[in-house]
Amino acid sequence: MTNPNQVIQDLKRVVSLIRTDAADLSAQEKEKMAQETIEHFNHYVSPGWLQYRKSVSSDTDSGAVLEWQDEGPYCYGLNGEKFIDCLGGFGIYTCGHRNPEILSVVKAQLDHQALHSQELLDPLRGYLAKAMADITPGDLQYCFFTNGGAEAVEMALKLARIATGGRWVISTVGAFHGKTMGAVSMGGKGTYRTPYLPMIQQVQHVQYGVAEDVEKAIRNLQAVGESVAAVILEPIQGEAGIIVPPAGYLQRVREICDETGVALIFDEIQTGMGRTGTMWRCQAEGVTPDIMTYGKAFGGGILPITGIICKPKMWVQELIDNPWLLGSPTFGGNPVCCAAAIATIQYMLEHDVPGQCRDKGILLKAGLEELAKKYPKVIQDVRGIGLMLAVEFHTSELGYQCAKGMFARRVLTAGTLVNAKTIRFEPAAVISHQDIQDVLQRMDEALAETQEVFGL
């Protein structure tokens, strides 16, 4: 163990850095921070992380960019590098980085309370739950707030089991619902699941976008005496590469669940909060699930907060009699995070964030489609809705080279977590038309460079 006095001195320096604007740091201090960050990641965070994120960092001074400030559609490196953020934290920054209208509410809340006592009633949790019931489709009503997306999925699965008495869950190939044991058991990628096998049992995966497969799985299980609790779906698969299902798919699955007495869970953690052009993607399909998860942009890009909302019929007597049974996360629904979510909902409604995502998504997608026509040997497909878009390359190597070229031109984007064959574009709704044109111009340059590097 290090001498406590030394730890205190080390942390005093770190606190002083936090209190200092990047412009006021010396070149020597910035260089020291870069070296220390590389050392700390390799020795205390994850030995493989810098190699994994090799398009945006390296083990040399020149390759490491330390993010230190952000605002609007941009994030900035410690040395003033300005990036147009088209990664958006995988959907976190729909309202932009440090949105001032949301940030001011969070600061006001911090002036009188941050966390709650765990015993007294915290009013913001109630106000937020009421707001969620107001902005979600159909008769969704009861809320349960959590801290991360995977935790929200865990609560949805537990609720489905309690409410229906069923045990099996139908998920889809390619699905991504998080990385806790329950959530990753629902996941449809062997890459994530294989190291932890055997996982939670009584999960069956079917092909995404094929409603008949969902029906067949449920009816076959029921025919042999098994009970099915839920079907869990992403209205658009995110981690799989922005896969949009055929029209009518969600509606037909809703009908199948009604016919068979199975709960329908929509994972709107990434698709929700305006990202795809409507507040919730299921709205565009005219479908209301029994349980819906939400997160990512829910905290306004400032604080982490997620949760579930369900129909009244799902909140069965067993939960009324035992309110603690579903879960009791220490930080779930805490006042400062609820304040961020409340301010986010207000901002999204007042500024028509879903409409901005819809209109700017049309512009960005049209530009990406033109680039696909220009570079057919590099780009295989462009797809998505709103500001949840993807460019698929013919190979992962091509995608990685393009993402690296975009980074060099100060545009942040990234592939899915396991490869770069598909590059996601999820910028903030506050991105300007000029920034969109700049992104497309820099993408054009990166594609031309990629084509040259591979001799296409």
N, C-alpha and C positions, 0 to 999 in steps of 0.2 A: 504493500500500500504506500502511495506517495505521501510525503509529509503534508499534513493539513494546511500548514502555512503556505506551502508552495502552491497547493491547489487554490487557495484563496487569492494569491497573487495572480495566478494564471487566469482565474475567472474575472478578477477585477479588470484585467486588460481586455478580455472578451466583452465585458459589459461596456467598457469605454468605446470599443469599436461599434457596438450596437448604437450607442448614443451619438456617433460621429457620422456626418454626411460623407459619402464617398469622395466628393470633391475636395474634402479637407484632409483626406488620408494621403500620406507621402507615397511616392513610388516605391520606396523601400518597404514600407508597411504593407502595401498591396502585394508586393512580390513575396514577402514573408507569409502573408495569408494564403497565397496560392500554394506555396510549398507545403505549408502546414495542412491545408485542406487535402492535398494529395496524400500526404503521410497518414492523416487521420482516417481517410476513407480506406486506405489499404490496410491499416493496422487496427482500427477500432469500429469501422462501420461494416464494410463488406470487401474482402480481398478481390472480388471479381467485378465490382461495380464499374470501375473506370474502364476496364476492357469491354464490358458489356455495352456501355454507352460511349463507344469509341468514336462515334461521329461527332460528339459534342465535347469530348474531353480526352485528355491523354495523360501520360505520366511525365510530360515535359511542361515547362513554363508556358511555352507558346500555345499549347493546345488547350490548357485549362481555362475555362471561363467561369468565374464565380458570379452567380446571380446575387444582386444586392439591392436593387430597387425595381419597382414596377409601377405602371399607371396605364389606365385605359387599355388599348390593344397591344401594349408594348411591355417588354421586360428588358432590364439593363444589366450588363455585366459590371463588375467592380471597376473596370477601366473605362467605363462609359460606352461599351458596345451596346448598340440599340437594336433589338430584335423585334420584328413583327411576329407576334405569337400566334401561329396557326395551329399549334398543338393544343393550346388552351387547357393544359392540365388534364387532357382527356375529357374535356367538357366542363371543367370547374368554372372557367372565366366567361360565362355567357354575358354577364353584366360588365365585363372588363376587370382589369386588375385594380384593386383598391378603389373601387367606385366611390366617389366622394359622398354621394347621398346615403349610401349604405354605411360607409365608414363613420360618418358623423353620428349615426344612430348607435353604432357599437360603442363609440367613445362615450356617448352620453350614458349608456347603460353601465359602462365600466366605472363611471364617476360615482355610482351609488351601489352597484352590486355586480359581481362577476358570476360566481357559482351560487348554488342554493343550499339550504341547510339540510336537505333530505327529509325533513319532517314537516315544516310549515308549507302552506300552499304557495306555489309560485305562479303568479298570474299570467306571465308571458306564455307559459306552456299552453294554457287554456286559450288565450287569444290566438296563438299560432294554429292550434288544432281547429278552431272555428274558421280561420281563414282558409285552411286546407280543405275543409268541407265545402267552403264557398267556391273554390276555384277548381275542384276536381269534378269529373263527370258523374252523372247518375246519382245514386244514393250513397256514395262513399262518405263515411262519416267519422268513424272512430280512429284516432291516431295513436301511434306509439313512436316516440322519437329515440333515435340511436346516434352513434358517433361515426360509423363508417358504413360503406355500402354492403360489405359482407355481413355485418351484424344485422342490418335491416333485412337481408335475405334470410338469415337464420330465424328472425322473428316471424317472417312471413310463413316459413315452412312449419314452424312450431304451431302457429295459429291455425294453419290449414289442418294439421293433424288433430288439434283439440276440437275444432269446430265441426269437422266432418266425421271424426272417428276412423278415418282411413289411414293407411300406412304408406302405400306406394305413391311415388311422384313421377310424373312423366316430364322429362326435359328434352332438349334437342341437341343434336350433333353440332358442334361449333359454338355452343352457348358459353357465355361467361357471366358468372354471378358472384365472383369474389373468391377468396382463397382460404377462408376458414374451412374446417372439415366438412360441415354441412353444405356450404356454398360451393366448394370445389367438387363435392360429390355430384352436384347438379351440373357442373361444367362439362362441356362437350369436347374438350381437347385432351388427348392422352398426355400431351406434354406436361400439363399441370397435375393430372390425376395419377399417372403411373408411379411416381416416387412414394405415394402414400397408400397404395393398394394393400389390403382390401379397404375400401372406404365405407361410408354409410350405405347399407344395403337397401333393397327395395326402391331402387331408382332405375328407370328404363329410359334410354335415349332413342329418339326417333328423328327422322330427317326433318330439318327445319323447312317450313313453307309448304308442307304436305299435310293438310288437315286429316286426310284419310288415314295416315299413319298414326296420328294421335288417337283417333277413334278405334282403330284396330287394337292398339296397345291397351287401351282402357277396357274394351269389351272382352278381350282375351283374358286379361287378368281377372276380371269379374266373373268370367265363365268358369274359372277354375277355383273360385272361392276367395280370391284375394280382394282386399278393399283398397281403393285408390283415393288418396287425399286430395291431390292437386295436379294441375298442369302448370308449369312455370315457363314463361316465354319472355324474351326481349321483343318488343314490337318491331324493332330493327336490331339485328345483331351487331354489336359494336366491335368487340375484340376479334370476332370472326372475319372482320374486314368490311364492315358497313354493308351488311346483307339485308336488302329490303325484300320482304316476303311478297308474294303475289296478292293482288287486290282480292279482298274477300276472305283471306286466310284467317285473320283474327276473328272476324264475324262467325265463320264456320266453327272455329274452335270454341267460341263462346256457346254456340248452339249445342255442340257435342257435350260440353261440360254440363249444361243445363239438362240435357237428356239423360246423362249418366249419373248425375248427383255428385259431380266432382268440382272442387273449387278451382277457379282460374286466377292465377297470379301473373300480373304483368310487372316485369322488372323495368321501370322507367327511370332508373338511376342516371343513365346517360341520355336517353331520348327525351326525358321530361324537362320541365322548366323552360319551355320555349325553344329548345335547341332545334327541333325539326319543323318549326313554322307554326305550330299550335302549342298551347301550354303543355299539353300531353299528347303523345303520338296516338294513343288510343282514341282520342277525340276525333282525329282525322278519319278514323275507320268506323266511328259511331259505335264503339264497343266499350262497355264498362266491366272491368274485372271485379272479382270478389275481394281481392287484396292487391294493393299496388305499392311498390317500393319506390322511393325517390331519394335523391342525394345530389352529388356532384355540385351543380350550380345553386343548390338550395340555400347554401350559406353565403351566397353573393360573392364567392371568390375570396372571402375574408376569413370565415371560420368554418370548421367542419361540423356539419349536422346532416343527418339522414333520418329515414324513418319509414313507416308503413301507414297506410290508411285502408280501412276495410268497410264493407257493408255492415249494417247493424246486425244482420243475422249471423255474422261470423263471431260476434262477441257473445259467446254462449254463457249460460248461467254459471258454468264452472269457473269462468274468468271473473264474473261478477262476484262470486263467493270467495275467490282467491286471486285478488288483483295482482299479486306478486308472481303468479305462476308463469306468465309469459316471459317475464324477465324484469330486472331492476338495475339497468346500467347506471353506475354512479354518476356519470356525466351526461347521460341521455336527457335531452330537453332542458339543459341548463340555461339560465337567464340570458347570458351574453350571446350564446349561439342562437337562441330563439329570437333575440333582438335582431340579429343579422338576417335571419330567415324572414321575419316580418317585414323588415325594410326592403329585402330583396323582392318579395311579392308585390309590395307597393310600387317599387321602381319598375318592375316588369309590366305591371298593368298601366301605369301612367305613361310609360314610354313605348308601349306596344312592342316589347322585346320579341315576342313570337313573330310578329309581322316583320320586324327588322331581319330576323333570322331567315324568314321565308324569302324576302325580296333580295337580300344580299346573297343568300345562297343561290338564287337563280343566276345572279350575275357571276359569281365565282364558278359555279358549275359550268356555265356556258364557256367561260374562258378556259377551264381545264379540258373541256371537250374539244375545243379548237386545238389545244396543244396535243391532245391525243391523235388528232388527224394529222398534225404536223410531224409527229414522232411515232409512227405506228410500229416501228421495230423496238421501241422502248416501252411504250404504254400499251397495256392490253385492254383496260376498261376504266371508265369513270362512272361512279354511281353515288347515290345518297340523296338525301332530302334536307332542305334547309341548310343550316351550317353544320351538318353532320355528313361530310363528304369523304370520298376515298378515291385515290388513284391506284389502280393495280398495275404492276409491271410484269413483264414476261418472266423475270427471275428476281429472286430476292437480292442478288448482287446488283442488279440494275437499280432497284429501289434504294438500296443502301447508298450507292454512289450518288443518286439524285438527292437524297436527304442530306448527305454530306455536303453536296454542292449548294443546297439551300442554306445550310448552316453557315457556310463560308460567305454567303451573300446576305446574312443576317435575317433569315426567316427560320423560325422554329417550327418543325413538324417532326413526325416520327411514324414508324411502322407500328404494327401490333407488337405486343410484348415479346413475342417469340421470333419474329422475323420482319424483314423490311419489304416483302413482296407487295404489300399494300401499305400505302402512306396515307395517313388520316389528315384531313383539314377540318379543324374545329375552332376557328377563330372566334373572338368575342363579337357579340352583336353590335358593339359600338365601333367596330372597325369601319373606317371611311371607305368611300368608293375609290379614292386615290390609293389608299393602302392596298386594296384588292388589286388594282391595276399594277401596283409595284410588285406584289406577290407574283402575279402572273408573268410579269416581265422577268423577274429573277428566276422563276421556274423555267421559263423558256431558255435562259442562259444555262441553268443547271442541266437541263435535258440535252442541250446541244453539246455540252461538255461530256455528259455521260455517253452520248452516242459516239463521240470522238474517242473516248477512253476505251470503249469496247469495240471500236472499229466497225460500227454498224452502218 
